[in-house]
């Protein structure tokens, strides 16, 4: 690993270095590893055996208190929200999004996220921008109590346009076999509870960017105390620690969790329901978000279009035993969340829809 910036610069300028001449800088990669080590160190937790700069990393399940548990894995990205971040010039939040997309999916199985790895690919490495991204990844891991134990950085000139980059994240968690979600005992009358989202999260941005271009949105315009661009970039909320606390306090009463990502409410809630049940959702009970209202109004989008694309204010949806709903809501409130009862489960007809919003 090259630690000296002057040595790194001279290595890249060396006329015998054909790889650097082709546009790939090993020295920049080494410099990034050095820059991100303090961020990774912030994410240390029981069981983590990180090895940044090595070939692989390890995690001790027994040390983390998960001996004999099932492993749960997830891989995800941030989508074209990365393009918006690049256009605005703010790379500080998409790393949080990257972690959130993975750890919230792990949580939907009832599992505790344990460790995270990232993949960052670009045409030519901008160390400052990449360090901002990884600082966001570390912040997301801290919020999820998930260790950042490694990753990969790739320079691919000719494959990406100058200034472009893409991200992928990989997370592994663990859950006891008898606590894995969704449970098989969901029944008509179970409550449907929404946890408020922080914004658009990380889905629907191809549509958002299309609307922004067609309607010539000014991303620097004031919006809700900040700017429209900042509102659109607000990172995905990480629900891990409050929901794990609720799962511990109300074992077997929380029967299913849906992370509302691509496909919106109508595409994600049915993924956790048995074939005989339908989620009856009250549209007027969904949390109100100004940025969501702005996108719907400025894009002239129907309720149905919004609900099959965006989270509509509900970033995470829980199915809870009806008699336990009030207690679960109380626990989540104590954990700093803003839970809202938005509906209930009912029997579904042979050709009925699995999620009905009215």
HELIX and SHEET records of a PDB file:
HELIX    1   1 UNK A    5  UNK A   13  1                                   9    
HELIX    2   2 UNK A   18  UNK A   21  1                                   4    
HELIX    3   3 UNK A   26  UNK A   41  1                                  16    
HELIX    4   4 UNK A   81  UNK A   88  1                                   8    
HELIX    5   5 UNK A   94  UNK A  107  1                                  14    
HELIX    6   6 UNK A  127  UNK A  144  1                                  18    
HELIX    7   7 UNK A  177  UNK A  179  5                                   3    
HELIX    8   8 UNK A  205  UNK A  214  1                                  10    
HELIX    9   9 UNK A  228  UNK A  233  1                                   6    
HELIX   10  10 UNK A  240  UNK A  249  1                                  10    
HELIX   11  11 UNK A  264  UNK A  268  1                                   5    
HELIX   12  12 UNK A  269  UNK A  272  5                                   4    
HELIX   13  13 UNK A  283  UNK A  285  5                                   3    
HELIX   14  14 UNK A  290  UNK A  299  1                                  10    
HELIX   15  15 UNK A  303  UNK A  307  1                                   5    
HELIX   16  16 UNK A  322  UNK A  324  5                                   3    
HELIX   17  17 UNK A  325  UNK A  334  1                                  10    
SHEET    1   A 2 UNK A  48  UNK A  49  0                                        
SHEET    2   A 2 UNK A  58  UNK A  59 -1                                        
SHEET    1   B 4 UNK A  70  UNK A  76  0                                        
SHEET    2   B 4 UNK A 165  UNK A 175 -1                                        
SHEET    3   B 4 UNK A 112  UNK A 122 -1                                        
SHEET    4   B 4 UNK A 147  UNK A 155  1                                        
SHEET    1   C 6 UNK A 254  UNK A 259  0                                        
SHEET    2   C 6 UNK A 314  UNK A 320 -1                                        
SHEET    3   C 6 UNK A 191  UNK A 196 -1                                        
SHEET    4   C 6 UNK A 339  UNK A 347 -1                                        
SHEET    5   C 6 UNK A 277  UNK A 281 -1                                        
SHEET    6   C 6 UNK A 355  UNK A 357  1                                        
SHEET    1   D 2 UNK A 222  UNK A 223  0                                        
SHEET    2   D 2 UNK A 226  UNK A 227 -1                                        
END                                                                             
